[in-house]
Amino acid sequence: MRALASAESAEGFSGTVRSRFIDTVRVKGRRFPTRVLEIVAPGDPAAEVKLGGAEAYRSTFEAYERRDFGAASEAFARMELGGDSAAGTLRARCEAWLASGAPDGFDGAMLIHEK
């Protein structure tokens, strides 16, 4: 199970909450993209992978945003092999864009049709 929160919501959490960036989405009814964070719970067996690789994940996401899908797919695949399931989702997205081409105006944010 994965707990997600918008970066905006996470700012209001009290105490120490460990999280990492995993995606940017466009939500129906919102003007600007929303940054999505994964909350890393105490005792999460994958916490080291998630938090230790957060900077590399963010860097790879930036390549994805630049439409460098080949390089991003390879890097996300390595992260996925290391146990990062979110990276697997992004790897699959990169491969889909490599096969079909990204739409005009692509900025990395996935469109979510339902709240």
C-alpha positions as CSV (number, residue, x, y, z in Angstrom):
1,M,0.0,0.0,0.0
2,R,1.3,3.5,-0.9
3,A,0.2,6.7,0.8
4,L,0.3,9.8,-1.4
5,A,-0.1,13.5,-0.7
6,S,0.2,16.7,-2.7
7,A,3.2,18.7,-1.8
8,E,0.8,21.5,-0.7
9,S,-1.0,19.1,1.7
10,A,2.3,17.7,3.0
11,E,3.4,21.2,4.1
12,G,0.6,21.1,6.7
13,F,1.6,17.8,8.3
14,S,2.7,18.1,11.9
15,G,5.8,16.4,13.2
16,T,8.4,14.7,11.1
17,V,6.9,13.1,8.0
18,R,9.4,11.4,5.6
19,S,8.4,11.7,2.0
20,R,9.8,11.9,-1.5
21,F,8.7,13.3,-4.8
22,I,7.2,10.8,-7.2
23,D,5.2,12.5,-9.9
24,T,3.4,15.6,-11.2
25,V,-0.2,15.5,-12.2
26,R,-2.8,17.8,-13.6
27,V,-6.1,17.3,-11.7
28,K,-9.4,18.2,-13.3
29,G,-10.5,21.6,-12.0
30,R,-7.0,22.8,-11.0
31,R,-5.1,25.3,-13.1
32,F,-1.6,24.3,-12.3
33,P,0.1,20.9,-12.0
34,T,0.3,19.3,-8.6
35,R,3.5,17.7,-7.2
36,V,2.8,14.3,-5.7
37,L,4.8,13.0,-2.8
38,E,4.9,9.4,-1.4
39,I,4.8,9.3,2.4
40,V,7.4,6.9,3.6
41,A,5.9,5.3,6.8
42,P,8.0,4.2,9.8
43,G,8.9,0.6,9.3
44,D,8.5,0.7,5.5
45,P,10.8,-2.1,4.3
46,A,11.6,-0.1,1.2
47,A,12.3,3.1,3.0
48,E,16.1,3.0,2.3
49,V,15.5,2.5,-1.4
50,K,12.9,5.2,-1.6
51,L,14.7,7.8,0.5
52,G,18.2,6.9,-0.5
53,G,17.4,7.2,-4.2
54,A,15.2,10.3,-4.0
55,E,17.7,12.6,-5.6
56,A,18.4,10.2,-8.5
57,Y,14.7,9.7,-9.0
58,R,14.1,13.5,-9.1
59,S,17.0,13.9,-11.6
60,T,15.6,11.1,-13.8
61,F,12.1,12.7,-13.6
62,E,13.7,15.9,-14.9
63,A,15.0,14.0,-17.9
64,Y,11.5,12.6,-18.4
65,E,10.1,16.2,-18.3
66,R,12.6,17.2,-21.0
67,R,11.3,14.3,-23.2
68,D,14.5,12.4,-22.9
69,F,12.5,9.2,-22.6
70,G,15.2,6.8,-23.6
71,A,17.6,7.9,-20.8
72,A,14.8,8.2,-18.3
73,S,13.5,4.8,-19.1
74,E,16.9,3.2,-18.6
75,A,17.4,5.0,-15.2
76,F,13.9,4.2,-14.0
77,A,14.4,0.6,-15.0
78,R,17.5,0.4,-12.8
79,M,15.6,1.9,-9.9
80,E,12.7,-0.5,-10.4
81,L,15.1,-3.5,-10.3
82,G,16.4,-2.1,-7.0
83,G,12.8,-2.3,-5.6
84,D,11.3,1.1,-6.4
85,S,7.8,0.4,-7.8
86,A,7.1,4.1,-8.5
87,A,10.0,4.1,-10.9
88,G,8.4,1.1,-12.7
89,T,5.3,3.2,-13.3
90,L,7.4,6.0,-14.8
91,R,9.5,3.5,-16.8
92,A,6.3,2.2,-18.4
93,R,5.2,5.7,-19.2
94,C,8.6,6.5,-20.8
95,E,8.3,3.4,-23.0
96,A,4.8,4.4,-24.1
97,W,5.9,7.9,-25.1
98,L,8.9,6.3,-27.0
99,A,6.5,4.1,-28.9
100,S,3.8,6.7,-29.6
101,G,5.4,10.1,-29.2
102,A,4.5,12.5,-26.4
103,P,1.6,14.9,-27.1
104,D,2.1,18.5,-28.0
105,G,2.5,20.7,-24.9
106,F,3.9,17.7,-22.9
107,D,5.5,19.0,-19.7
108,G,5.7,15.8,-17.7
109,A,2.5,16.2,-15.8
110,M,0.0,13.3,-16.2
111,L,-3.7,14.4,-16.7
112,I,-6.0,12.9,-14.0
113,H,-9.6,13.0,-15.2
114,E,-11.2,12.3,-11.8
115,K,-10.5,13.6,-8.3
